[in-house]
Amino acid sequence: MFTNRLNGVSVLKRLVGCVLILVCAGSSLAHETDQYTVPVGEEFVDLGDYFNDYFITAVEEGVRRANRRIDIALGGDGSQFDPADRRYGSGVLRTYDTSTGGQGLSYLYSGEAIAHYVRRSIPDAVTLIEGLERELHSKKVTEQYPDKVVAYHPSDFDCVYAKAHFPLDPRSIFRLWRASSVKVNGTYMGTDKIGHFVDMGYHYYKVYNRLRNGKGLGERKAMDGAVHAFDTGLLSESSVLGYATAGAYSNADMTSNYVGSLFYRNLTEPVRLKGKLRPPVVVRSGDYWKVNDYVKGEPGFFSWFITDHYDEALNPSHFEKGMQNAMRKAITKRCESLADWYADENGDRRPPSYFRNKMYELTTYYNSDYGHSRKFDELINLGDVCEESLSQ
């Protein structure tokens, strides 16, 4: 009995330890959004301009940081590139120093350096998402749009995930990290997608850069290598970022990771976005870098990085077997509201075929593999579960 008791305590300790590890690791990007519970009859504010300005500011700040280092390396003091305001977005910029950090000009003139400094100009994923949540739900912002929704998430009891897990399942903890739904350039998405875009996108970029420039792989193979480096393993949708914390493999998260890596690549190289070749965001100007002229002159610059792939109702996640029945029932109960929510521009409900075709269209990013689960038989498609409502 004494031995059995010890074994029980040991198992309990291991369980508690695993939960603590998952809480610490998973909370970084485990914010979940519910895009099945929708505020029918209300209109969202389109935050395209908000995120456009946000990321242009981040790029400008990253360029300033790189140019300051370059100026110091060239013998200056870097003061001409001091920022006017050391606070940015939801986080505080790191203090500027007067060293080059051992970085030579060859590095400072590389795409890797620009990506690094732009990434440092944006808060970490948790701070970024939580900052967005506070700001978008703040009285200051919501009062600017009294008749529209800025950001939305249902109560814990109304959430589609409310009964998805067994009550004592420790992963229920992660439902405490909520991500609101927002509208950006016509796409409905969770604020968590911005965190994935910025954070995991940079991880993808670093692997891509190592494979492309370090190992000499071609672009396609280097991108495939970056995707597959994170479709399994601890820091992946198959583990901490997905099944282990939410019971789901989010195809929408995988896309935002992928497109985020394209953003960091596009900082200094032409990249195909939405099937079109786009010029670099940052270019050399003499001894320094500058933001390309078209960036501020093109309305909706950041819209090139926004895609319907981020909408989890259109690009559904793969839920583990223990969740599938509960999720299917919960989504079916919302069919009437979802049928109205995704109505066309004339207010007519879209046919089931629209959602089926959309799901398959979104399995790749314009014919590029972003790591979709491809477990089609187990995906909950609105065209199937809501066929009766959509056919009315």
N, C-alpha and C positions, 0 to 999 in steps of 0.2 A: 504493500500500500504506500509506504514511504517513498519507494522508487517511482511508483506511478505518479505520485503527487509531484515529485521533482520533475518528472518528464512533462507533466501538465504545465508546471510553472515555466519550464524551459520553452515549451511550445508557445505559451502566452507571451513570453518575453520576445520570442522571434516575431510573433505576429505584431506586437506593439512596435517593435523595431522596424518592421517592414512598412507599417502604416506611417511612422515618423519619417522614414526615408522618402516615401511617396509624397507625403505632405510637403516636405522641403523641396523636393525636386519637381514634383508635378505642379505645384502652385505657380511655378514660373510661367507656364503657358497653358494651364489646365482650365482657364476660364471657359465656360460653356455658354453658348447662345441657343435660345429656343426660337427657331424661325417657323415653327408650326403654330404657335399661339400668337395670333395677329390681331391688331386693333381695327377690325373692320369698320368702315365708315369714317375713319380718320385718315388724314393725309400727312405723310412724312415731309420734313424739310430735307431738301437735297443738300448734303454736306460736301459736295464736290469742290466748291471753292475753298471751304475750310481746310480740307486735306491737301488741296493744291498749294495753298499758301504755307501750310505746315511743312511740307516736304521741300518746297523751294527754299524756305528759310533754313532748313537743315542742310541742304546742299551748299548754300552760301556760307553757312557757318563752317562746314567741313573744308571748303576751299580756303577760307580765312585761316583756319588752323594749319593746313598744309603750307600755305604761302608764308605764314609766320616762321615755320621751321626752315623753309627755303631761304628766307631773308637772313635768318641767323646763320645758316650754313654758308651764305655768301658774304658774311662779314658784317651784316647789319644787326640791329637790335630787335627787329621784328615788331616794333611799336606801331608801325603804319598799318598793321593788320590786327591790332587789338579790337575786340568787339565793342560796340557802343553799349550793348546790354549783355551782361554775363549770365542772365537767366534766359532760358529758352523752353517754351512749351511747359510740360509738367515736371521737368527735372532741372537741376542746377548744373550748369556747365562746370567741368573741372577747371581749376585755376591754371591759367597760362604760366609757363615758366620760360626761362631764358636759355635753355639748353636745346640741343638738337636731338637729345636722347640717343646719341650714337648713330643717328640715321644719316647716311650719305645722300648726296643729290640723286644718285641713280635710283634709290628707293623713293625719295620724295617726288620724283618725276614719273612714278609708276602708277598704274591703275589701282594696285593693291594699297598704296598709301592713301589715295583719295577715298577709296571705299572705307578704309580704316577711320579716317577723320570724319567722314560723314556719319559712320556708325556711332562714333563717340559724341556726335552732336545731337543724338537722339537718346532719350532715357532707356534704361533696360526695359524688357517686355512687361514686367509686373508694374513698374512705375508708370510706364506709358499707358497701359490699359486702364489701370486704376485712375490715373490722371484724366483720361478721356471720360471715364464713367462719372467722375466728380464734376468735371466741367460741363459735359453735355446735359447732365441732370440738374445743374445749378440754376438757381432762380435768375441769375444774371442772364443766362443764355435762354432759358425757356420763356422768359418774359418778352424776348425779342420776337417770338413766334407764338402768340397766344392762341392761335387757331390751328396750330400744327404740332405734330409730334417730332421732337428733336431726336430722342433715343427712347427705345421701349424695351422693357422686359416685364413679363407677367410676375405675379406673386409666386412664392414658392409652392403654394397649393394649386395654382392654376397651371404651373409649368408642365410641359409635355413629359418631362423626366420625373415628375413627382412620384410615380409608382413604378419607375423603370427598374429599380434595384430592390433587392430584399432589404427590409428596414435596417438590419444590422450590418449590411455590407459596408465596410469601411470606405468604399469609394463614394458613398453618399456625401462624405465630407467635402468632396471636390465640387459638389453642386453649390456650395457656399460661395464659390468664386463665379460670379455671374458676369456675363458680357451682354450688353444691350444690342438690339438690332438697330441699325441705322441705314439710311439710304445715301449712297454715294454714286454720283453720276448714273443714276437710274437703277443701280443694283442694290438689292437688299442684302445686307451682310452683318456679321457680328463685329463688335469692336475688337474681339480677340484676333480677327484676321489681320489687323494692323500690327499686333504684337508678333504674330507668326511671320508676317512679311518682313518686318525689321530684323527680328532676332534670328529665327531659323533661316531666313533668306541669306543672312550674312554667313551662317555656318555652311550652308550650301556653297556660297560663293568661294569661301576659303578652300573647300575641297576641290571645287572646279578649278580654281586658280593653281592649286598645287598639281593637279593632274594635267592641266593644259600647259602651263609654263614650266613646271618642275619636271614632269615626266614626258612632255611632248605629245600628249594625246591630242587627237582632233577635237574640234568643238563638240560634236555630237557625243562622242565617247566620254569626254570630260563631263558633260552635263549628265549623261546617264550614270556616270560614276558618282556624281554628287547626289543624285536622287537616291540611288541604291545604298549609299552610305548611311542614309537615315530612314529607309523603309523597314529596317529591322534593327535590333540592338536597343540599348537602354533609352537613348534619346530619339525615340521614333513613335509614330502612331501605333505601331505594334506593341509598344511597351508604355513607358511613363507618360508620353504625350497623348496616348489614346486608350487602348484597352485597359491598361493597368489603373488609370485614374478615372476614366469615363465609361469604360465598357464599349467604346466605339472607336472605329478607325475612320477619322474624318477625311474624306476625299477633298472637301473644301479647304481644310487646313493644309493638306499636301499641295494644293494649287497655290495657296498664298505663300508657302515656303518657296516654291519653284519660281513664281513670278518675282518674289523678293530678291532672289539671286539674280534674276535678269535686271532688276533695278540697279544692283551694285555693279554688274557688268556694264550696263548702259551708261554708267557715270563717265566712262572714258573710252568706250568702244561702241560701234554701231551694233544694234541688237534687234532681232525680229520680235515685235510686240503685236499681238492680234493679227499675225500674218504679214505685217508690213515692217520693212527695215527702217529703224528709227536712228537718227544721228546721235552722237554722244552728247551727254548733258554738260560735261565739263571738257574744256579744251585748253591747250597751252597758249599763252600769250607772252612771248618773250621769255623772261626767266621765271615767270609765275604761271599759275593756273587762273582760269576765269570761267564763270558759268556761260555756257553757249548762248548767243544772242537770242535764239528762237525760244528759249525756255520761258522767259517772262512775256514774250510777245505772242505766245500761243495760248489762247484760252483753254483751260482744261488740260494742261500739260500732264498732270498726274492721272488723268482719266485713262491713259494708255496702260496703266498698271491695275486698273479696276476691271473685273470681269464677272460674269454671272456664275462662274465656277465657285465663287465665294458663298453663294446662296445655298445653304444646307437643305432647303426644301426642294430645290431644283437639282442639286448635286448631292444626293443623300449619302449619309455615312453608312458604314457597315457596322451593325450592332452585333455584339456577341450573342450566342444562341439563347442565353438566359434572359436577355432583354427583348428579343425580337417580338414575342407575342404581346408583351406589355406595351411596347412602342407602337406596334401595329394597331392595337386597340385605341391607344391614346390619339394617334394621328387620324384614325377613322372617325372618331368623335368630333374632329375639327374640320371634316371635309367640307361642310357647307361654308364655313368662314373662309377656308383656303380657296375654294372654288371662286368665291367673290373677290378675294384678295388678289388673285392672279388673273383676273379678268382682262380682256384686251382693252385697247384704247377707246372702244365704243361701249365698254361696260359689259360685254358679252362674255360668258364663261368659255374658257378655252376647252377644246376637246381632250379626251384622255391621251390621244396620240401626241399632242403637243408635249406633254410631260414625259412620255416614253422616249420620244425622239430627242428631247432636250437632255435627258439623262445620258443617253449614248453619245450625244454631241460633246458633252462635258467630260467624257472619260479621258480625253487628251486635251492638252493646251495647244490648239491649232496644229494638231497632228504630232505634237511632241509628248512623250511619256513623262508625266509628272509624278507617277507613283500611285495611280488609282488602284483601289483594292481589286477591282474586276470580279468581285463575287456577286455577279448580276442576279443570280437566283435568290439571293438573300437580301438584296437592297429593297427598301420600302419606297416604291415609286408612287407618286400621287396619282398618276394615270391608272394605276391598278387599284389601290385601296380606295380611291375616291371616284371610281369610274361612274357610279350611279349619280353622284352629285354633279359631276362634270358633264354628264350626258343630258341633264335637264335643260 
